Amino acid sequence: MEKPRSISDSTGKQKVRSAEVGTDILKALAELSPATSLSRLAEHVQMPASKVHRYLQALIASGFAEQNLSLIHISEPTRQEAI
């Protein structure tokens, strides 16, 4: 019989998965640099634009990405660290 998972197990795994998705989006931003659109980024990572948008909002708030008009790009300090 399988042992029931605790709430912290599922929450911890969800946080790890969220971090993986966020880093996938950040890597894609670096690959598509210097700038890209939300639709192109979503297509590149093969995720719905609405999901990518939610992650981008967090990346922008954290200073890892920037938005200029309708284009999104990786922040300069982050780009240098990725190289």
WOPEMO-V819152 format. One record per pair of residues at least 4 apart in sequence whose C-alpha atoms are under 6 Angstrom apart, sorted by the first residue. I is the first residue (numbers start at 1). J is the second residue. D is the distance in whole Angstrom. If there is no record, write none. Layout:
i->[I;I]
j->[J;J]
d->[D;D]
//
This chain:
i->[8;29;29;35;35;35;36;36;37;42;42;42;49;56;59;59;60;60;60;64;65;65;65;66;66;66;67;67]
j->[12;33;74;71;72;73;71;72;71;46;47;49;53;60;64;65;64;65;66;75;73;74;75;72;73;75;71;72]
d->[6;6;6;6;5;5;5;5;5;6;5;5;6;6;5;5;6;5;5;5;6;4;5;6;5;6;6;4]
//
